[in-house]
Amino acid sequence: MRKRSSFGGGLEARVNPCPPSKHVPPPSHRMVKKNYDGSFQKCKAHLVATGLTQKYGVDYFETFSPVVKSTTIRVGLTMDASLGWIVRQVDVNNAILHGILSEDVYMKQPPGFKNSQCPHYVCKLNKAIYGLKQAPRAWFHRLSNRLCELGCMMFLLVYVDDILITGACNSAIQLVVNQLHSEFALKDMGYIHYFLEIEVTRSSQGIHLNQSKYISEVLEREKMDGTKPISNPLSSCTQLSTKIGDPFLDQTLYKSIVGALQYVTITRLEISFSVNKACQIMHNPTDLH
């Protein structure tokens, strides 16, 4: 018996009796959707598996899924600006749900979608859903197989469901977009304008990258949006030491801030030295840092 759900484009699973000695986690839900400028767009609900309860070797094995690095994005956009290439951006709708599972994964029936004839049965998932540890890997495996079948000669920068496509031939780019659209439901965003918290503006002088929205969010989150800016964040002669000052109690907070600043260095190269110094004492920061 196949049971389909309207959560996030469809839960593809088969309702079976619960196998003995099988771990069956309950599902949960989440709702998020905002525009690139942070304004409200719409409410969106996903059916989410409780991946924290999965057990290695039982219902998942490999989880690593490669994604494009920030330095690769910068190199790619530099090539586009120098060669005059066009960068197209596509967003795959509910990308995680396209992954095919190779493991036997079971989940309790979602609330409100239980089979009235078999309420004690569980769902054996055929495709991945949000929350599964192996879901990103399953999606990337299917996407990479499809791209290999196309045999396209161009650059594709993939970060989960966000894809940048660029090359010398615009017609070839359009062909790849059409082929991907025939396989997956996707949204053609046209020329790149906002990608991974980076605002991209193209002009006759080249490509301009801006992270002002992301920087403002980081400052607001850390309650530093009212601080005054300075032109030189750190003197080149400054030496940071873990032996001066009291230990910083919340090391997770410190690592989170430094990690955010590392991402800001994509467009703000002038703080690279200061961020590098902050990273060197990440293992044992003090209140002076």
C-alpha atoms as an extended CHARMM CRD file, in Angstrom:
* protein
*
       289  EXT
         1         1  MET       CA              0.0000000000        0.0000000000        0.0000000000  PROA      1               0.0000000000
         2         2  ARG       CA              1.5160000000        3.3500000000       -1.0550000000  PROA      2               0.0000000000
         3         3  LYS       CA              0.7700000000        6.4300000000        0.9700000000  PROA      3               0.0000000000
         4         4  ARG       CA              1.4010000000        9.9550000000       -0.2900000000  PROA      4               0.0000000000
         5         5  SER       CA              1.5020000000       13.1730000000        1.7090000000  PROA      5               0.0000000000
         6         6  SER       CA              1.2550000000       16.8440000000        0.7160000000  PROA      6               0.0000000000
         7         7  PHE       CA              4.1850000000       17.8350000000        2.9320000000  PROA      7               0.0000000000
         8         8  GLY       CA              6.9430000000       19.4660000000        0.8660000000  PROA      8               0.0000000000
         9         9  GLY       CA              5.9340000000       17.9880000000       -2.4940000000  PROA      9               0.0000000000
        10        10  GLY       CA              5.0810000000       14.4570000000       -1.3940000000  PROA      10              0.0000000000
        11        11  LEU       CA              6.1630000000       11.7350000000        1.0180000000  PROA      11              0.0000000000
        12        12  GLU       CA              6.9050000000        8.6570000000       -1.0360000000  PROA      12              0.0000000000
        13        13  ALA       CA              6.6830000000        5.6630000000        1.2650000000  PROA      13              0.0000000000
        14        14  ARG       CA              5.0660000000        2.2960000000        1.6740000000  PROA      14              0.0000000000
        15        15  VAL       CA              2.9680000000        1.5240000000        4.7610000000  PROA      15              0.0000000000
        16        16  ASN       CA              4.1730000000       -1.7670000000        6.2090000000  PROA      16              0.0000000000
        17        17  PRO       CA              3.9840000000       -3.6260000000        9.5120000000  PROA      17              0.0000000000
        18        18  CYS       CA              6.7560000000       -2.5570000000       11.8500000000  PROA      18              0.0000000000
        19        19  PRO       CA              9.7530000000       -4.9200000000       11.3770000000  PROA      19              0.0000000000
        20        20  PRO       CA             11.0900000000       -6.4990000000       14.5610000000  PROA      20              0.0000000000
        21        21  SER       CA             14.1400000000       -4.8400000000       16.1370000000  PROA      21              0.0000000000
        22        22  LYS       CA             13.8800000000       -1.9130000000       13.7360000000  PROA      22              0.0000000000
        23        23  HSD       CA             14.3240000000        1.6490000000       15.0070000000  PROA      23              0.0000000000
        24        24  VAL       CA             11.3140000000        3.7790000000       13.9900000000  PROA      24              0.0000000000
        25        25  PRO       CA             11.6560000000        7.5200000000       14.8020000000  PROA      25              0.0000000000
        26        26  PRO       CA              8.6470000000        9.8760000000       14.8400000000  PROA      26              0.0000000000
        27        27  PRO       CA              8.3240000000       12.6880000000       12.2730000000  PROA      27              0.0000000000
        28        28  SER       CA              8.2270000000       16.4060000000       13.0270000000  PROA      28              0.0000000000
        29        29  HSD       CA              7.4660000000       19.6210000000       11.1210000000  PROA      29              0.0000000000
        30        30  ARG       CA              9.0700000000       22.9790000000       10.4400000000  PROA      30              0.0000000000
        31        31  MET       CA              8.0590000000       26.1600000000        8.6290000000  PROA      31              0.0000000000
        32        32  VAL       CA             10.4290000000       28.6920000000        7.0240000000  PROA      32              0.0000000000
        33        33  LYS       CA             10.4260000000       30.9240000000        3.9500000000  PROA      33              0.0000000000
        34        34  LYS       CA             11.7880000000       34.4550000000        3.5630000000  PROA      34              0.0000000000
        35        35  ASN       CA             12.8820000000       36.6560000000        0.6930000000  PROA      35              0.0000000000
        36        36  TYR       CA             16.5720000000       37.4110000000        0.1140000000  PROA      36              0.0000000000
        37        37  ASP       CA             16.1360000000       40.7950000000        1.8280000000  PROA      37              0.0000000000
        38        38  GLY       CA             14.7540000000       39.1250000000        4.9600000000  PROA      38              0.0000000000
        39        39  SER       CA             11.1290000000       40.0880000000        4.3750000000  PROA      39              0.0000000000
        40        40  PHE       CA              8.3290000000       37.5660000000        4.7720000000  PROA      40              0.0000000000
        41        41  GLN       CA              7.4680000000       35.5480000000        1.6670000000  PROA      41              0.0000000000
        42        42  LYS       CA              5.1630000000       32.6960000000        2.6850000000  PROA      42              0.0000000000
        43        43  CYS       CA              4.5510000000       29.9500000000        5.2000000000  PROA      43              0.0000000000
        44        44  LYS       CA              5.9870000000       26.6110000000        4.1750000000  PROA      44              0.0000000000
        45        45  ALA       CA              5.7170000000       23.3220000000        6.0260000000  PROA      45              0.0000000000
        46        46  HSD       CA              8.0470000000       20.3390000000        5.6270000000  PROA      46              0.0000000000
        47        47  LEU       CA              7.7030000000       16.8600000000        6.9940000000  PROA      47              0.0000000000
        48        48  VAL       CA             10.9910000000       16.2970000000        8.8240000000  PROA      48              0.0000000000
        49        49  ALA       CA             12.4510000000       13.0370000000       10.0480000000  PROA      49              0.0000000000
        50        50  THR       CA             14.0190000000       12.9280000000       13.5010000000  PROA      50              0.0000000000
        51        51  GLY       CA             17.5220000000       12.2960000000       12.2110000000  PROA      51              0.0000000000
        52        52  LEU       CA             19.1060000000       12.6210000000       15.6510000000  PROA      52              0.0000000000
        53        53  THR       CA             17.6460000000        9.2390000000       16.5580000000  PROA      53              0.0000000000
        54        54  GLN       CA             19.1790000000        7.4400000000       13.5570000000  PROA      54              0.0000000000
        55        55  LYS       CA             21.8160000000        4.8010000000       14.2390000000  PROA      55              0.0000000000
        56        56  TYR       CA             24.9300000000        4.3410000000       12.1300000000  PROA      56              0.0000000000
        57        57  GLY       CA             25.0360000000        0.9960000000       10.3760000000  PROA      57              0.0000000000
        58        58  VAL       CA             21.3140000000        0.4650000000       10.9160000000  PROA      58              0.0000000000
        59        59  ASP       CA             19.3900000000        3.0920000000        8.9420000000  PROA      59              0.0000000000
        60        60  TYR       CA             22.2550000000        5.1640000000        7.4960000000  PROA      60              0.0000000000
        61        61  PHE       CA             25.8810000000        4.7180000000        6.4390000000  PROA      61              0.0000000000
        62        62  GLU       CA             27.6510000000        7.4340000000        4.4200000000  PROA      62              0.0000000000
        63        63  THR       CA             26.4780000000       11.0240000000        4.9560000000  PROA      63              0.0000000000
        64        64  PHE       CA             29.1040000000       13.2250000000        3.2960000000  PROA      64              0.0000000000
        65        65  SER       CA             27.7530000000       15.3860000000        0.4840000000  PROA      65              0.0000000000
        66        66  PRO       CA             30.0930000000       17.8190000000       -1.3300000000  PROA      66              0.0000000000
        67        67  VAL       CA             29.0290000000       21.4490000000       -1.7250000000  PROA      67              0.0000000000
        68        68  VAL       CA             30.7210000000       24.3390000000       -3.4690000000  PROA      68              0.0000000000
        69        69  LYS       CA             33.1730000000       26.3550000000       -1.3730000000  PROA      69              0.0000000000
        70        70  SER       CA             33.0820000000       30.1260000000       -1.0780000000  PROA      70              0.0000000000
        71        71  THR       CA             36.5090000000       30.4520000000       -2.7010000000  PROA      71              0.0000000000
        72        72  THR       CA             35.2620000000       28.4570000000       -5.6940000000  PROA      72              0.0000000000
        73        73  ILE       CA             32.2890000000       30.8130000000       -6.0420000000  PROA      73              0.0000000000
        74        74  ARG       CA             34.6260000000       33.8050000000       -6.0470000000  PROA      74              0.0000000000
        75        75  VAL       CA             36.9340000000       32.2080000000       -8.6380000000  PROA      75              0.0000000000
        76        76  GLY       CA             33.9560000000       31.2750000000      -10.8130000000  PROA      76              0.0000000000
        77        77  LEU       CA             32.5080000000       34.7830000000      -10.7640000000  PROA      77              0.0000000000
        78        78  THR       CA             35.9580000000       36.2320000000      -11.5090000000  PROA      78              0.0000000000
        79        79  MET       CA             36.1700000000       34.0480000000      -14.6150000000  PROA      79              0.0000000000
        80        80  ASP       CA             32.6820000000       35.1270000000      -15.6770000000  PROA      80              0.0000000000
        81        81  ALA       CA             33.5540000000       38.8030000000      -15.3030000000  PROA      81              0.0000000000
        82        82  SER       CA             36.8310000000       38.5120000000      -17.2280000000  PROA      82              0.0000000000
        83        83  LEU       CA             35.4420000000       36.2990000000      -20.0140000000  PROA      83              0.0000000000
        84        84  GLY       CA             32.0380000000       37.9710000000      -20.2690000000  PROA      84              0.0000000000
        85        85  TRP       CA             30.1170000000       34.7670000000      -19.5390000000  PROA      85              0.0000000000
        86        86  ILE       CA             26.5360000000       34.7310000000      -18.3130000000  PROA      86              0.0000000000
        87        87  VAL       CA             25.7160000000       33.1040000000      -14.9650000000  PROA      87              0.0000000000
        88        88  ARG       CA             22.2960000000       31.4680000000      -14.6660000000  PROA      88              0.0000000000
        89        89  GLN       CA             20.8280000000       30.5350000000      -11.2970000000  PROA      89              0.0000000000
        90        90  VAL       CA             18.2760000000       27.7750000000      -10.6890000000  PROA      90              0.0000000000
        91        91  ASP       CA             16.6510000000       26.6330000000       -7.4730000000  PROA      91              0.0000000000
        92        92  VAL       CA             15.4930000000       23.0140000000       -7.2880000000  PROA      92              0.0000000000
        93        93  ASN       CA             12.1690000000       22.7530000000       -5.4840000000  PROA      93              0.0000000000
        94        94  ASN       CA             12.3480000000       20.3970000000       -2.4850000000  PROA      94              0.0000000000
        95        95  ALA       CA             15.6790000000       19.0210000000       -3.6870000000  PROA      95              0.0000000000
        96        96  ILE       CA             16.1280000000       16.6700000000       -0.7370000000  PROA      96              0.0000000000
        97        97  LEU       CA             12.9330000000       14.8090000000       -1.6610000000  PROA      97              0.0000000000
        98        98  HSD       CA             14.4470000000       13.7250000000       -4.9990000000  PROA      98              0.0000000000
        99        99  GLY       CA             17.1100000000       11.5470000000       -3.3720000000  PROA      99              0.0000000000
       100       100  ILE       CA             16.6980000000        7.7770000000       -3.6790000000  PROA      100             0.0000000000
       101       101  LEU       CA             17.3870000000        5.8510000000       -0.4720000000  PROA      101             0.0000000000
       102       102  SER       CA             19.5540000000        2.7430000000       -0.6260000000  PROA      102             0.0000000000
       103       103  GLU       CA             19.0130000000        1.8900000000        3.0590000000  PROA      103             0.0000000000
       104       104  ASP       CA             15.8960000000        0.5520000000        4.7640000000  PROA      104             0.0000000000
       105       105  VAL       CA             14.5320000000        3.5610000000        6.6560000000  PROA      105             0.0000000000
       106       106  TYR       CA             11.2900000000        3.4160000000        8.6360000000  PROA      106             0.0000000000
       107       107  MET       CA              9.2640000000        6.2310000000       10.1550000000  PROA      107             0.0000000000
       108       108  LYS       CA              6.0330000000        6.4750000000       12.0780000000  PROA      108             0.0000000000
       109       109  GLN       CA              3.0270000000        7.6120000000       10.0710000000  PROA      109             0.0000000000
       110       110  PRO       CA              2.6660000000       11.4210000000       10.0370000000  PROA      110             0.0000000000
       111       111  PRO       CA             -0.0640000000       12.8610000000       12.2960000000  PROA      111             0.0000000000
       112       112  GLY       CA             -3.1910000000       13.5450000000       10.2780000000  PROA      112             0.0000000000
       113       113  PHE       CA             -2.1330000000       11.1650000000        7.5090000000  PROA      113             0.0000000000
       114       114  LYS       CA             -2.4130000000        7.8420000000        9.2740000000  PROA      114             0.0000000000
       115       115  ASN       CA             -3.9150000000        4.9180000000        7.4510000000  PROA      115             0.0000000000
       116       116  SER       CA             -7.2440000000        4.3000000000        9.1910000000  PROA      116             0.0000000000
       117       117  GLN       CA             -7.1510000000        0.5980000000        8.3240000000  PROA      117             0.0000000000
       118       118  CYS       CA             -3.5860000000        0.0800000000        9.5990000000  PROA      118             0.0000000000
       119       119  PRO       CA             -2.9200000000        2.7520000000       12.2390000000  PROA      119             0.0000000000
       120       120  HSD       CA             -0.1090000000        0.7590000000       13.8370000000  PROA      120             0.0000000000
       121       121  TYR       CA              1.8360000000        0.2800000000       10.6020000000  PROA      121             0.0000000000
       122       122  VAL       CA              4.9470000000        2.3360000000        9.8400000000  PROA      122             0.0000000000
       123       123  CYS       CA              6.2460000000        4.0270000000        6.6850000000  PROA      123             0.0000000000
       124       124  LYS       CA              9.1470000000        2.4690000000        4.7860000000  PROA      124             0.0000000000
       125       125  LEU       CA             10.6740000000        5.4280000000        2.9590000000  PROA      125             0.0000000000
       126       126  ASN       CA             11.4740000000        5.0170000000       -0.7370000000  PROA      126             0.0000000000
       127       127  LYS       CA             12.8880000000        8.5280000000       -1.1360000000  PROA      127             0.0000000000
       128       128  ALA       CA             14.6970000000       10.8410000000        1.2360000000  PROA      128             0.0000000000
       129       129  ILE       CA             12.9420000000       13.4750000000        3.3260000000  PROA      129             0.0000000000
       130       130  TYR       CA             14.2620000000       16.4250000000        5.2960000000  PROA      130             0.0000000000
       131       131  GLY       CA             16.0320000000       15.5260000000        8.5030000000  PROA      131             0.0000000000
       132       132  LEU       CA             17.5770000000       12.2160000000        7.4450000000  PROA      132             0.0000000000
       133       133  LYS       CA             21.3430000000       12.1360000000        7.8810000000  PROA      133             0.0000000000
       134       134  GLN       CA             21.9030000000       10.6330000000        4.4250000000  PROA      134             0.0000000000
       135       135  ALA       CA             19.3580000000       12.8620000000        2.6340000000  PROA      135             0.0000000000
       136       136  PRO       CA             21.8350000000       15.4580000000        1.2130000000  PROA      136             0.0000000000
       137       137  ARG       CA             24.1170000000       12.6700000000       -0.0540000000  PROA      137             0.0000000000
       138       138  ALA       CA             21.2150000000       10.8570000000       -1.7110000000  PROA      138             0.0000000000
       139       139  TRP       CA             20.1520000000       14.0610000000       -3.4900000000  PROA      139             0.0000000000
       140       140  PHE       CA             23.6710000000       14.8720000000       -4.6850000000  PROA      140             0.0000000000
       141       141  HSD       CA             24.1300000000       11.3070000000       -5.9460000000  PROA      141             0.0000000000
       142       142  ARG       CA             21.0220000000       11.5470000000       -8.0980000000  PROA      142             0.0000000000
       143       143  LEU       CA             21.9070000000       15.0480000000       -9.3690000000  PROA      143             0.0000000000
       144       144  SER       CA             25.4880000000       14.0940000000      -10.2620000000  PROA      144             0.0000000000
       145       145  ASN       CA             24.3070000000       10.9840000000      -12.1090000000  PROA      145             0.0000000000
       146       146  ARG       CA             21.9040000000       13.0930000000      -14.1550000000  PROA      146             0.0000000000
       147       147  LEU       CA             24.5930000000       15.6570000000      -14.9960000000  PROA      147             0.0000000000
       148       148  CYS       CA             26.9600000000       12.8930000000      -16.0980000000  PROA      148             0.0000000000
       149       149  GLU       CA             24.2490000000       11.5810000000      -18.4270000000  PROA      149             0.0000000000
       150       150  LEU       CA             23.9070000000       15.0370000000      -19.9900000000  PROA      150             0.0000000000
       151       151  GLY       CA             27.6450000000       15.2360000000      -20.6420000000  PROA      151             0.0000000000
       152       152  CYS       CA             27.5860000000       19.0420000000      -20.4100000000  PROA      152             0.0000000000
       153       153  MET       CA             30.7970000000       21.0070000000      -21.0010000000  PROA      153             0.0000000000
       154       154  MET       CA             30.3500000000       23.9160000000      -18.6270000000  PROA      154             0.0000000000
       155       155  PHE       CA             30.7330000000       24.9280000000      -14.9970000000  PROA      155             0.0000000000
       156       156  LEU       CA             28.0580000000       24.1090000000      -12.4090000000  PROA      156             0.0000000000
       157       157  LEU       CA             28.3890000000       25.3510000000       -8.8370000000  PROA      157             0.0000000000
       158       158  VAL       CA             26.0850000000       23.2970000000       -6.6280000000  PROA      158             0.0000000000
       159       159  TYR       CA             25.1350000000       24.0900000000       -3.0320000000  PROA      159             0.0000000000
       160       160  VAL       CA             22.3740000000       21.5890000000       -2.1580000000  PROA      160             0.0000000000
       161       161  ASP       CA             19.3680000000       23.0080000000       -4.0600000000  PROA      161             0.0000000000
       162       162  ASP       CA             20.9850000000       26.2290000000       -5.3380000000  PROA      162             0.0000000000
       163       163  ILE       CA             22.8340000000       25.8090000000       -8.6360000000  PROA      163             0.0000000000
       164       164  LEU       CA             24.8460000000       28.2680000000      -10.7140000000  PROA      164             0.0000000000
       165       165  ILE       CA             25.3800000000       27.3770000000      -14.3680000000  PROA      165             0.0000000000
       166       166  THR       CA             27.9100000000       29.2370000000      -16.4960000000  PROA      166             0.0000000000
       167       167  GLY       CA             29.8490000000       28.7360000000      -19.6970000000  PROA      167             0.0000000000
       168       168  ALA       CA             30.7590000000       30.2450000000      -23.0380000000  PROA      168             0.0000000000
       169       169  CYS       CA             27.6180000000       29.0960000000      -24.8960000000  PROA      169             0.0000000000
       170       170  ASN       CA             24.2720000000       30.5390000000      -23.7670000000  PROA      170             0.0000000000
       171       171  SER       CA             22.2860000000       28.0170000000      -25.8130000000  PROA      171             0.0000000000
       172       172  ALA       CA             24.0980000000       25.1440000000      -24.0940000000  PROA      172             0.0000000000
       173       173  ILE       CA             23.2700000000       26.6610000000      -20.7010000000  PROA      173             0.0000000000
       174       174  GLN       CA             19.6080000000       26.8930000000      -21.6770000000  PROA      174             0.0000000000
       175       175  LEU       CA             19.6880000000       23.2550000000      -22.8180000000  PROA      175             0.0000000000
       176       176  VAL       CA             21.0390000000       22.1360000000      -19.4350000000  PROA      176             0.0000000000
       177       177  VAL       CA             18.3550000000       24.1530000000      -17.6290000000  PROA      177             0.0000000000
       178       178  ASN       CA             15.6560000000       22.5550000000      -19.7840000000  PROA      178             0.0000000000
       179       179  GLN       CA             17.0380000000       19.0520000000      -19.2050000000  PROA      179             0.0000000000
       180       180  LEU       CA             17.2100000000       19.5610000000      -15.4460000000  PROA      180             0.0000000000
       181       181  HSD       CA             13.6870000000       20.9680000000      -15.4620000000  PROA      181             0.0000000000
       182       182  SER       CA             12.4280000000       17.8390000000      -17.2200000000  PROA      182             0.0000000000
       183       183  GLU       CA             13.9260000000       15.7120000000      -14.4210000000  PROA      183             0.0000000000
       184       184  PHE       CA             13.2980000000       17.9090000000      -11.3590000000  PROA      184             0.0000000000
       185       185  ALA       CA             10.8420000000       20.6560000000      -10.5010000000  PROA      185             0.0000000000
       186       186  LEU       CA             12.9510000000       23.8020000000      -10.3910000000  PROA      186             0.0000000000
       187       187  LYS       CA             12.6700000000       27.5680000000      -10.4540000000  PROA      187             0.0000000000
       188       188  ASP       CA             14.6950000000       29.4160000000      -13.0740000000  PROA      188             0.0000000000
       189       189  MET       CA             15.9700000000       32.5370000000      -11.3010000000  PROA      189             0.0000000000
       190       190  GLY       CA             17.5050000000       33.9950000000      -14.4690000000  PROA      190             0.0000000000
       191       191  TYR       CA             20.8120000000       35.8110000000      -14.1520000000  PROA      191             0.0000000000
       192       192  ILE       CA             22.4090000000       35.5090000000      -10.7290000000  PROA      192             0.0000000000
       193       193  HSD       CA             21.4130000000       38.2110000000       -8.2420000000  PROA      193             0.0000000000
       194       194  TYR       CA             21.4990000000       36.5980000000       -4.7790000000  PROA      194             0.0000000000
       195       195  PHE       CA             23.3650000000       33.4110000000       -3.9020000000  PROA      195             0.0000000000
       196       196  LEU       CA             24.2330000000       32.0700000000       -0.4320000000  PROA      196             0.0000000000
       197       197  GLU       CA             23.8250000000       35.3990000000        1.3680000000  PROA      197             0.0000000000
       198       198  ILE       CA             25.8290000000       37.1820000000       -1.3560000000  PROA      198             0.0000000000
       199       199  GLU       CA             24.1620000000       39.8870000000       -3.4180000000  PROA      199             0.0000000000
       200       200  VAL       CA             25.5420000000       39.9490000000       -6.9570000000  PROA      200             0.0000000000
       201       201  THR       CA             25.2320000000       43.0500000000       -9.1550000000  PROA      201             0.0000000000
       202       202  ARG       CA             26.5390000000       43.1530000000      -12.7140000000  PROA      202             0.0000000000
       203       203  SER       CA             27.4730000000       46.3390000000      -14.5810000000  PROA      203             0.0000000000
       204       204  SER       CA             29.6390000000       47.4190000000      -17.4730000000  PROA      204             0.0000000000
       205       205  GLN       CA             32.5730000000       47.6230000000      -15.0580000000  PROA      205             0.0000000000
       206       206  GLY       CA             32.2600000000       44.0270000000      -13.8730000000  PROA      206             0.0000000000
       207       207  ILE       CA             30.5940000000       42.0830000000      -11.0550000000  PROA      207             0.0000000000
       208       208  HSD       CA             30.0520000000       43.5720000000       -7.5960000000  PROA      208             0.0000000000
       209       209  LEU       CA             29.5760000000       41.3080000000       -4.5540000000  PROA      209             0.0000000000
       210       210  ASN       CA             27.8320000000       42.6180000000       -1.4500000000  PROA      210             0.0000000000
       211       211  GLN       CA             27.1150000000       40.9750000000        1.9260000000  PROA      211             0.0000000000
       212       212  SER       CA             25.5980000000       43.9580000000        3.7160000000  PROA      212             0.0000000000
       213       213  LYS       CA             22.4000000000       42.0940000000        4.6180000000  PROA      213             0.0000000000
       214       214  TYR       CA             24.3320000000       39.1670000000        6.0620000000  PROA      214             0.0000000000
       215       215  ILE       CA             26.6530000000       41.4600000000        8.0270000000  PROA      215             0.0000000000
       216       216  SER       CA             23.6880000000       43.3770000000        9.4480000000  PROA      216             0.0000000000
       217       217  GLU       CA             22.0620000000       40.1150000000       10.5490000000  PROA      217             0.0000000000
       218       218  VAL       CA             25.2440000000       38.9660000000       12.3000000000  PROA      218             0.0000000000
       219       219  LEU       CA             25.6220000000       42.2950000000       14.1350000000  PROA      219             0.0000000000
       220       220  GLU       CA             21.9710000000       42.2970000000       15.1600000000  PROA      220             0.0000000000
       221       221  ARG       CA             22.1300000000       38.6950000000       16.3360000000  PROA      221             0.0000000000
       222       222  GLU       CA             25.1420000000       39.4470000000       18.5470000000  PROA      222             0.0000000000
       223       223  LYS       CA             23.6260000000       42.7550000000       19.7430000000  PROA      223             0.0000000000
       224       224  MET       CA             26.4300000000       44.7920000000       18.1540000000  PROA      224             0.0000000000
       225       225  ASP       CA             24.3770000000       46.6680000000       15.5520000000  PROA      225             0.0000000000
       226       226  GLY       CA             24.8130000000       49.9100000000       17.5050000000  PROA      226             0.0000000000
       227       227  THR       CA             28.6170000000       49.8070000000       17.6350000000  PROA      227             0.0000000000
       228       228  LYS       CA             30.7630000000       52.3330000000       15.7840000000  PROA      228             0.0000000000
       229       229  PRO       CA             32.8380000000       51.1270000000       12.8090000000  PROA      229             0.0000000000
       230       230  ILE       CA             36.6170000000       51.6540000000       12.6100000000  PROA      230             0.0000000000
       231       231  SER       CA             38.8170000000       51.6310000000        9.5370000000  PROA      231             0.0000000000
       232       232  ASN       CA             41.5090000000       49.3530000000       11.0120000000  PROA      232             0.0000000000
       233       233  PRO       CA             40.0100000000       46.4860000000       13.0640000000  PROA      233             0.0000000000
       234       234  LEU       CA             43.3460000000       45.1610000000       14.3980000000  PROA      234             0.0000000000
       235       235  SER       CA             46.9390000000       46.3480000000       14.4110000000  PROA      235             0.0000000000
       236       236  SER       CA             49.3800000000       44.1080000000       12.5550000000  PROA      236             0.0000000000
       237       237  CYS       CA             51.5920000000       44.1350000000       15.6650000000  PROA      237             0.0000000000
       238       238  THR       CA             48.8680000000       42.7660000000       17.9490000000  PROA      238             0.0000000000
       239       239  GLN       CA             49.5590000000       39.3600000000       19.4790000000  PROA      239             0.0000000000
       240       240  LEU       CA             46.6070000000       37.4620000000       20.9180000000  PROA      240             0.0000000000
       241       241  SER       CA             47.2810000000       35.1320000000       23.8380000000  PROA      241             0.0000000000
       242       242  THR       CA             45.1570000000       32.5040000000       25.5560000000  PROA      242             0.0000000000
       243       243  LYS       CA             47.0140000000       33.1330000000       28.8390000000  PROA      243             0.0000000000
       244       244  ILE       CA             45.7390000000       36.6830000000       29.3330000000  PROA      244             0.0000000000
       245       245  GLY       CA             42.2590000000       37.2210000000       30.7470000000  PROA      245             0.0000000000
       246       246  ASP       CA             39.6090000000       34.8810000000       32.0940000000  PROA      246             0.0000000000
       247       247  PRO       CA             38.3690000000       31.9470000000       29.9840000000  PROA      247             0.0000000000
       248       248  PHE       CA             35.3770000000       32.8390000000       27.8160000000  PROA      248             0.0000000000
       249       249  LEU       CA             32.5340000000       30.7200000000       29.1440000000  PROA      249             0.0000000000
       250       250  ASP       CA             30.5080000000       30.3420000000       25.9530000000  PROA      250             0.0000000000
       251       251  GLN       CA             33.0310000000       28.9730000000       23.4480000000  PROA      251             0.0000000000
       252       252  THR       CA             30.2220000000       27.9810000000       21.0890000000  PROA      252             0.0000000000
       253       253  LEU       CA             29.2210000000       31.6470000000       20.7940000000  PROA      253             0.0000000000
       254       254  TYR       CA             32.8050000000       32.6830000000       20.0670000000  PROA      254             0.0000000000
       255       255  LYS       CA             33.1980000000       30.0240000000       17.3650000000  PROA      255             0.0000000000
       256       256  SER       CA             29.8750000000       31.0280000000       15.8290000000  PROA      256             0.0000000000
       257       257  ILE       CA             30.9200000000       34.6880000000       15.5540000000  PROA      257             0.0000000000
       258       258  VAL       CA             34.3550000000       33.8510000000       14.1360000000  PROA      258             0.0000000000
       259       259  GLY       CA             32.7840000000       31.4530000000       11.6490000000  PROA      259             0.0000000000
       260       260  ALA       CA             30.4020000000       34.1700000000       10.4890000000  PROA      260             0.0000000000
       261       261  LEU       CA             33.2970000000       36.6000000000       10.1000000000  PROA      261             0.0000000000
       262       262  GLN       CA             35.1890000000       34.0270000000        8.0370000000  PROA      262             0.0000000000
       263       263  TYR       CA             32.2800000000       33.9750000000        5.5960000000  PROA      263             0.0000000000
       264       264  VAL       CA             32.2660000000       37.7780000000        5.4590000000  PROA      264             0.0000000000
       265       265  THR       CA             35.8650000000       37.7250000000        4.1740000000  PROA      265             0.0000000000
       266       266  ILE       CA             34.4790000000       36.6610000000        0.7800000000  PROA      266             0.0000000000
       267       267  THR       CA             33.7080000000       40.3090000000        0.0910000000  PROA      267             0.0000000000
       268       268  ARG       CA             35.5220000000       42.1280000000        2.9180000000  PROA      268             0.0000000000
       269       269  LEU       CA             39.1440000000       41.1310000000        2.4060000000  PROA      269             0.0000000000
       270       270  GLU       CA             40.3810000000       43.9040000000        4.6980000000  PROA      270             0.0000000000
       271       271  ILE       CA             39.3300000000       41.9480000000        7.8150000000  PROA      271             0.0000000000
       272       272  SER       CA             41.0840000000       38.7180000000        6.7440000000  PROA      272             0.0000000000
       273       273  PHE       CA             44.1000000000       39.3870000000        8.9750000000  PROA      273             0.0000000000
       274       274  SER       CA             41.9540000000       40.0940000000       12.0440000000  PROA      274             0.0000000000
       275       275  VAL       CA             39.7780000000       37.0320000000       11.4710000000  PROA      275             0.0000000000
       276       276  ASN       CA             42.8580000000       34.8600000000       11.0190000000  PROA      276             0.0000000000
       277       277  LYS       CA             44.1840000000       36.0540000000       14.3860000000  PROA      277             0.0000000000
       278       278  ALA       CA             40.8270000000       35.3170000000       16.0320000000  PROA      278             0.0000000000
       279       279  CYS       CA             40.8290000000       31.8040000000       14.5620000000  PROA      279             0.0000000000
       280       280  GLN       CA             44.2230000000       31.0330000000       16.0810000000  PROA      280             0.0000000000
       281       281  ILE       CA             42.8740000000       31.1690000000       19.6470000000  PROA      281             0.0000000000
       282       282  MET       CA             39.5100000000       29.5590000000       18.8700000000  PROA      282             0.0000000000
       283       283  HSD       CA             40.3690000000       26.5260000000       21.0150000000  PROA      283             0.0000000000
       284       284  ASN       CA             40.6770000000       28.6020000000       24.2000000000  PROA      284             0.0000000000
       285       285  PRO       CA             39.3550000000       32.1970000000       23.8990000000  PROA      285             0.0000000000
       286       286  THR       CA             39.2730000000       34.5910000000       26.8320000000  PROA      286             0.0000000000
       287       287  ASP       CA             36.9830000000       37.4590000000       27.7760000000  PROA      287             0.0000000000
       288       288  LEU       CA             39.4840000000       39.9330000000       26.2810000000  PROA      288             0.0000000000
       289       289  HSD       CA             39.0060000000       38.4480000000       22.8390000000  PROA      289             0.0000000000
